[in-house]
Amino acid sequence: MTNDAHPLRLFNSLTRQVEPFVPIHPGEARVYTCGPTVYNYPHIGNMRAYVFADTLGRVLSYKGYTLTHVINITDVGHLTDDADAGEDKMEKMAAQQAQSIWDIAKHYTQAYWDDIKALNIRQPAHWSIATDYVPQMIDFAKSIADKHCYELESGLYFDTSTVADYGRLARAATEEGEGRIEAVEGKRHAADFAIWRKTPPGEKRQMEWDSPWGRGAPGWHLECSVMSKALLGLPFDIHTGGIDHREIHHPNEIAQNQAITGCGSLDCAEHSGARMWMHNNFLIDRSGKMSKSSGEFLRVQLLIDRGFHPLAYRMLCLQAHYRSELEFSWDNLAAALTRLKRMVMAVRALQSRHAELVSASFVPEVPAISSLLDSFDKAVVDDLNTAVGLTLLESLIGLKKVDLGQQLTAIAAMDAVLGLNLPTLSRQDLRIRPKSAMLTEADIEAALDERQQARAAKDFATSDAIRDRLTAQGVEVMDGDPLRWEWSVQTD
């Protein structure tokens, strides 16, 4: 049963309005998320899209909907400029690394799944792999080719003039239209896009299939229309992705969905294939290390190697609204880690106190807890306002003189939406210790034990000498820690 105390409202990119979520199938929520092209490691900007989609899914589950979430893996068809020119990203990386394209796909898919796990992103109902659906893609293209497509020497192209309102998703009255579309000789309109790309004469790709239009590979946009239709049915409830998809990829998906269903104007949102289209904004990095062409670009594993727990990055994402730009810096990440650590330590203290209780007699519902839960509900259903939700969670953790059992239950309920793992994380998990650090944790703890004994004996000269030695080795000792002196190993 759905929880309708405060109905869920979400921003629909197609209409540029916040709208009530009304499921197509009562009690269900069917969501499709554009997944990665597995030619390289995802950077943390890419991963913001999946933290957002996971938060959406958690809120839908929290509101009582039966969630079916699909995330695709693109292992073929995505060109280097996101439109209809350039090399296939997968083929290019396979050539650069002198490996099988299938091995490339396997390696980077697993790396992406590792990041998914590290960020506590829930598993979707389906991981849809593009190459598993090529026969269905060919059938889809055949079914729309006569009315909506034309063939060129380079492949089969979709004629965007054959559907109503093409490109509405990409622009509002005050916005510019599509960009990044390069000219392909013979195209009827600049916005027309490839459904099927023929292998050029004299070339052989590692991934290619026979089709009515020659041997080749599907277009990138075709994949998502086919897989969402196969696994969710058209129309489904919500389609998510990064805001960069709003300009080319998703308008082209919509056009294909209109063609396959014979639907008309996008004044009716269902004609797009999804009732709602949702997009997270960019992660901004002033250092210029977000791009995968920069060498050691910012990825989740780099954060871990620098000593940061990956859930600090999740916290950083939750502190901003998903439709706002979010600036990344190491200082911002450290601040998010500190906030997470304070919450974890406070929850541990509550758990310890609760474990010491002799009996658990019935206690009436605590109004302060109920009020905070109600406010939290209002926040997260207001287009996923996690920033306010975090503040309310902190208020809940800080309540005094309330029933600990109810307090911890309420904390777990809020945490289930935010995905920070507060009931199970320890502050030791959150210590900053870079991969490059020379001292082991045992070394540091032994030195701190020695220092603590020296301070207890009022031997401050020895205490200061131990602290100075640790500082010289990059260990910051935080004497203000109320439970036991905490430490972190400094990063570069």
VENRA-V158546 format. One record per residue. OMEGA is omega in whole degrees, 0 to 359 (none if undefined). Layout:
OMEGA
OMEGA
//
This chain:
181
179
187
180
175
184
180
178
186
179
179
181
181
180
184
180
169
186
174
173
178
185
178
176
186
178
181
172
181
189
176
179
176
182
187
164
194
177
181
177
174
173
187
174
174
186
175
181
183
170
178
182
178
178
176
180
179
178
178
177
179
180
172
180
171
189
167
185
178
171
182
172
180
179
177
166
184
182
189
179
177
181
186
176
180
182
172
184
181
180
181
181
178
178
181
184
179
179
172
178
179
177
176
181
181
183
185
172
179
177
177
179
176
178
177
180
183
182
179
175
184
177
176
176
182
161
182
183
189
185
176
188
183
177
177
178
178
178
178
181
179
185
180
189
186
185
192
188
173
186
173
179
183
179
179
185
177
179
186
179
184
177
181
170
181
176
181
181
188
187
167
185
184
185
176
179
185
175
175
178
182
182
171
186
177
180
180
182
184
184
178
187
185
171
179
180
179
172
181
179
178
179
174
178
175
176
177
185
174
178
176
183
179
180
183
184
181
172
182
186
182
187
187
176
183
185
178
178
183
189
183
186
177
355
172
192
189
173
181
176
175
184
177
178
183
188
183
190
184
172
179
172
182
180
178
179
176
183
185
182
182
183
185
190
176
169
171
188
182
180
180
184
176
180
180
173
185
184
172
181
186
164
184
178
184
182
181
182
179
184
179
178
185
181
179
184
186
175
185
182
177
176
179
180
177
174
183
173
184
179
170
177
176
177
179
179
183
181
179
175
185
180
178
170
181
181
175
167
178
177
179
179
179
178
178
178
179
179
179
182
179
180
180
181
180
178
177
181
177
180
179
179
181
180
182
181
182
182
180
180
181
178
179
179
183
183
182
178
179
180
180
177
178
179
177
177
179
183
187
176
177
179
173
181
183
179
176
179
178
180
179
176
177
177
178
180
184
181
178
173
174
179
185
179
178
181
182
177
179
177
180
180
178
181
178
177
185
174
181
178
182
182
185
179
171
179
176
177
189
179
178
177
183
177
184
184
182
182
174
177
179
178
183
181
179
178
179
176
179
181
180
178
179
180
179
179
182
176
188
177
178
179
180
180
178
179
181
179
178
179
180
180
173
182
176
179
184
185
182
180
186
184
175
184
180
181
169
175
186
176
180
none
//
